[in-house]
Amino acid sequence: MQRDIFQEDFEDFENLPDATEQLKFIAPAVVEVLAGVRTVEQLSPMLSENIYLKLRDRAARAAKSRADSGSRIERPNLVVRNLHQESNKPGVIQSVVLLSSSIRTRAVAIRLESRNRRWLATAVSIL
């Protein structure tokens, strides 16, 4: 029997890798995708299909906006300042990652769900 890679597959937390490092990677990487210094394809193994498509489309709009205005692509120097995560359901983590740069501080909300013994981001919001 073949399983759908996007099918819900909630598992015990003991059988899943620690999500902290993945959250610390995803949050700044999403901001870098929107800034134009990282491709969304680099995140594809960690994103649900829906989030991948939304991020790809938003990054394309941001690139067009930069091109229309003549703005340069600048790499944001992001530092993870704080990370809060909680689970109210096995196989699901809700988190907020605070990122700081020289210009601003941003919060990135990420929902991770278990899929095929790994964590997959099923919701991402930059606040």
C-alpha positions as CSV (number, residue, x, y, z in Angstrom):
1,M,0.0,0.0,0.0
2,Q,1.5,3.3,-1.1
3,R,1.0,6.3,1.3
4,D,0.3,9.9,0.2
5,I,3.2,12.1,1.3
6,F,0.8,14.9,2.2
7,Q,-1.6,12.7,4.2
8,E,-1.9,13.4,7.9
9,D,0.2,11.0,9.9
10,F,0.3,12.0,13.5
11,E,2.9,10.1,15.5
12,D,4.3,10.0,19.0
13,F,6.8,12.7,19.6
14,E,9.4,10.2,20.7
15,N,9.5,8.8,17.2
16,L,10.1,12.2,15.5
17,P,13.2,14.3,15.3
18,D,13.5,17.4,17.5
19,A,11.7,20.2,15.7
20,T,13.8,23.1,17.2
21,E,16.6,23.1,14.6
22,Q,14.1,22.8,11.8
23,L,12.2,25.8,13.1
24,K,15.4,27.8,13.5
25,F,16.2,27.0,9.9
26,I,12.7,27.5,8.3
27,A,11.9,30.9,9.8
28,P,14.9,32.9,8.5
29,A,14.9,30.9,5.2
30,V,11.3,32.0,4.5
31,V,12.3,35.6,4.9
32,E,15.3,35.1,2.7
33,V,13.1,33.6,0.0
34,L,10.9,36.7,0.0
35,A,14.0,38.9,0.0
36,G,15.2,37.1,-3.2
37,V,18.4,35.6,-1.8
38,R,17.2,32.0,-1.4
39,T,15.1,29.8,-3.7
40,V,11.8,28.3,-2.4
41,E,13.0,24.9,-3.9
42,Q,15.6,24.8,-1.1
43,L,12.8,24.6,1.4
44,S,10.5,22.2,-0.5
45,P,11.3,19.1,1.6
46,M,10.1,20.9,4.7
47,L,7.0,22.6,3.3
48,S,3.5,21.2,2.6
49,E,2.5,21.5,-1.1
50,N,0.1,24.4,-0.2
51,I,2.7,26.4,1.7
52,Y,5.3,25.8,-1.0
53,L,3.0,27.1,-3.8
54,K,1.9,30.2,-1.7
55,L,5.6,31.0,-0.9
56,R,6.6,30.5,-4.5
57,D,3.9,32.9,-5.7
58,R,4.6,35.5,-3.0
59,A,8.3,35.4,-3.8
60,A,7.6,35.9,-7.5
61,R,5.4,38.9,-6.7
62,A,8.2,40.3,-4.5
63,A,10.8,39.8,-7.3
64,K,8.5,41.6,-9.8
65,S,8.1,44.5,-7.3
66,R,11.9,44.8,-6.9
67,A,12.4,44.7,-10.6
68,D,9.7,47.3,-11.3
69,S,11.2,49.7,-8.7
70,G,14.8,49.0,-9.5
71,S,15.5,47.8,-5.9
72,R,18.6,45.8,-5.2
73,I,18.5,42.3,-3.6
74,E,20.0,42.6,-0.2
75,R,20.7,39.6,2.1
76,P,19.0,40.1,5.4
77,N,21.4,39.5,8.3
78,L,18.9,37.6,10.5
79,V,19.4,36.3,14.0
80,V,17.0,33.9,15.8
81,R,16.3,35.8,19.1
82,N,13.7,33.6,20.6
83,L,11.7,30.5,19.8
84,H,8.5,29.3,21.5
85,Q,6.9,26.0,20.6
86,E,4.0,24.1,22.0
87,S,1.9,21.1,21.2
88,N,-1.7,20.6,22.0
89,K,-2.0,17.5,19.8
90,P,0.4,14.6,19.2
91,G,2.3,15.2,15.9
92,V,1.5,18.9,15.8
93,I,3.7,21.8,16.9
94,Q,2.6,25.5,16.9
95,S,5.6,27.9,17.1
96,V,6.7,31.5,17.0
97,V,10.3,32.4,16.0
98,L,11.5,35.9,16.7
99,L,14.1,37.1,14.1
100,S,16.1,40.3,14.4
101,S,18.1,42.2,11.8
102,S,19.7,45.6,11.9
103,I,16.5,47.1,10.6
104,R,13.6,45.3,12.4
105,T,12.4,42.4,14.5
106,R,9.9,40.0,12.9
107,A,7.9,37.1,14.3
108,V,7.4,34.0,12.1
109,A,4.5,31.7,13.1
110,I,5.0,28.1,11.9
111,R,2.8,25.1,12.3
112,L,4.6,21.7,11.9
113,E,2.8,18.5,11.4
114,S,4.1,14.9,11.3
115,R,4.3,13.4,7.8
116,N,6.1,10.1,7.1
117,R,8.2,10.3,10.3
118,R,9.4,13.9,9.7
119,W,8.1,17.4,10.3
120,L,6.4,19.4,7.5
121,A,5.4,23.1,7.8
122,T,1.7,23.3,7.0
123,A,1.3,27.0,7.9
124,V,3.7,29.9,7.9
125,S,2.9,33.6,8.6
126,I,5.4,36.4,8.9
127,L,4.1,39.0,11.3
